[in-house]
Amino acid sequence: MRAPDLAAFDLKLLGGRLLPGVAGPAALFMYESSTGERVTMYCSKLAEESRPLIFTESGNSGSVNWVESGYAYVVSGPADKLKLKAIAKAAYLQIENRPAPAPQNRTGIDWLLSLFG
């Protein structure tokens, strides 16, 4: 798995780690913006097939998480719901090696994101 390129969000990759996950290896990537904000992305195989995208917030931090095709994803950073959802979408499309879908094509994460506005 390659680390997603999130330069479009002013995020530079600081590094990544291979970690133990619930059902096998997991990947953790850390990014930092030019203003010092940090964003992480965690990916791990999971027995669950799919789960819609959920946003959670605690203080100044937030995260979006979802499961698709047996893989769990979490993107966390500053509590900016729209930005985290956009970062999650961009990262997911790169991981799946897909071009950005046209607006009328609502499959995969586009469908999940549409559920949460």
N, C-alpha and C positions, 0 to 999 in steps of 0.2 A: 504494500500500500504506500502510495506517495502522499506526502503532506500537501493538502490543498493550497493553492496560491491565493492568498487573500489580500494581495496588494491593492485591489480595487477598493478595499475598506480601510486603507492606510494601516494594514497589519503586516508586520514583518515576522517571519518564522524565527523564533529563538532556538527551538530545538524540539526533539521528540523523544519518547521513551516507549519501550516495549514493556508492558506490565502484565501481571497475571490477571485474568478476568474470570468471571463466573463459569464460563463454558470454554475456556481456552485463552490464548493470548489476546491482549488488548493494546490499542495504540493510543498514546496521549501526545498531542501537539500543543505547544504554547506559542502564542503570538503576542507582539507588543506594537502599539501604535506610536506615532511620533510624539504624542502627548503623554505617553507612559501607561496608557490603559492596557490591561492584559486580557486576552481572550484565550480560552483553551477549547480543544476539541478532543473528545474521548470516543473511541469506537471499539466495540467488542461483539463477538459472536454471542448469540443468545438463543435459547430454545424457543422462545416466542417468535411467531412469524411476523406479526405487525401490530403496531399500536400508534394511534394518532399523535401528532405533535402536541406537546404540553409545555406551556410557559410557567415557570415558577420564579418567585422573587423573594429575596430576603435582604432587607436593608438596601444597600447600594449595589448588590449583586443580583444577577438573574441568570436563568438558564432555559434552554429549550431542549427537550429530549423527545425521541421517537424511536420506534423499531420498524424496520422494513427489511423484508427478505431474510429474516433471521439474524439481523445485525442491529445492535443498539447504538444510538448516537446521542451525544450530549455536547452542546455548545454552551459555554458559560463565559460571563464577563460582566461588564457594567449593566445595570438593570434598565436596558433600553430594548423593549420588546420588539419593535419593528426592526431595529438594527440586528439583533440576535437572530431573528427569523430570516433576514436577508443573508446574513453570513452562513447560517445553516443551509439555506437553499443553494448558495454558491458552492459550499464545500461538498454537499451531497452530490450535486451534478458533476463535480470534478472526480469524486471518488467512484461514481458510477460510470465515469468517462462518457457522459452524455452532453450533447450541445444543449444550450438553454432552450426549452420548449417555446413554441409560439404561444401567444396569449390564449388562443382557443383550445390548445392541447393541455388538458388538465389531468395529467397522470403523475404517478409517483409522488414526490414531495410537493409538487404544485397543488395537487389535490389535498394533501395534508395541510399545507399552509392555508389554503382557501377556507378550511374549516375554522380557522382562528383569525380570520380577517387580516 
